[in-house]
C-alpha cells in the first residue's frame, strides 16, 4: 500500500524509518518484486505497511511488515523474508496515530 507524504512523515517521526522515493533508482526493482508500496528503510531492513483487512476501504488500520533484512555488515545488500514478518506496529491511517514500535 502507498502512503501519503503526510503519513510517511508521521512514520519517519515516530519510528525513524526513512521512505524510499519513487524516483530512487532502486524503487522500480522493489515495486516489481514486492508490488506498489511506500517502502521504508532502516538499519534493520526494508519495511512496508499492509492493510489490516482484505479491502483498504473497510479498515483504515495498517500493520508494519519487514520484507527484507540486511545480509551484510556494510548494509549494501538485502535478503528477502518470505513470508514478510509482521511487526508490532499499527498505523491508524485516518488519525495518523501510530502504536507500538517505541
C-alpha positions in Angstrom: 0.0 0.0 0.0 1.1 3.5 -0.7 1.1 6.2 2.0 0.7 9.9 1.5 3.6 12.3 2.1 2.0 13.3 5.4 1.6 9.7 6.5 5.2 8.9 5.5 6.3 11.9 7.6 4.5 10.5 10.6 6.2 7.2 10.2 9.6 8.8 10.0 8.9 11.0 13.0 7.5 8.2 15.2 9.6 5.2 14.0 12.7 6.6 12.5 12.1 4.8 9.2 13.1 6.6 6.0 10.9 6.4 2.9 12.4 5.4 -0.4 11.5 7.9 -3.1 9.7 6.6 -6.1 12.4 8.5 -8.1 15.2 6.4 -6.4 16.9 4.1 -8.8 16.1 1.0 -6.7 12.3 1.8 -6.5 11.3 0.1 -9.8 13.1 -3.1 -8.7 11.3 -3.1 -5.3 7.9 -2.4 -6.9 8.4 -5.2 -9.4 9.4 -7.7 -6.7 7.0 -6.6 -4.0 4.2 -4.6 -5.6 3.4 -0.9 -5.3 4.2 0.2 -1.8 5.7 3.1 0.1 9.0 1.4 1.1 10.8 2.3 4.3 14.4 1.5 5.1 16.3 1.5 8.4 19.3 -0.1 10.0 17.2 -3.2 10.5 16.0 -3.7 6.9 13.2 -2.9 4.4 9.6 -2.3 5.6 6.1 -1.8 4.2 2.7 -1.2 5.6 -0.2 -3.5 4.7 -3.9 -3.0 5.4 -5.3 -5.0 8.3 -8.4 -6.0 6.3 -8.9 -7.5 2.9 -10.2 -4.2 1.5 -8.4 -1.0 2.2 -11.7 0.9 2.4 -13.1 -1.4 5.1 -10.4 -0.6 7.6 -8.1 2.3 8.0 -5.6 0.5 10.0 -2.3 -0.8 8.6 0.3 -3.1 10.1 4.0 -2.8 9.5 5.9 -5.7 8.0 9.6 -6.3 7.5 10.1 -7.7 4.0 13.9 -7.9 3.9 16.9 -7.7 6.2 20.4 -6.6 5.6 22.7 -9.5 4.7 26.0 -7.7 5.1 27.5 -5.6 7.8 28.0 -2.8 5.2 24.2 -2.8 4.7 24.6 -2.9 1.0 22.5 -6.0 0.2 19.1 -7.1 1.4 17.8 -10.6 1.8 14.0 -11.1 1.3 11.9 -12.5 4.1 9.3 -14.9 2.8 6.6 -14.5 4.0 7.1 -11.0 5.4 7.2 -10.8 9.1 4.6 -8.7 11.0 6.0 -6.0 13.3 4.2 -4.9 16.5 3.3 -1.5 14.9 -0.2 -0.4 13.9 -0.9 2.8 11.9 -4.4 4.4 12.0 -4.4 6.0 8.6 -7.3 8.2 9.3 -5.9 9.8 12.5 -2.2 9.4 11.9 -1.8 7.6 15.2 1.0 5.0 15.3 1.0 2.5 18.2 3.9 0.1 19.1 7.4 0.2 18.0 8.6 2.6 20.6 
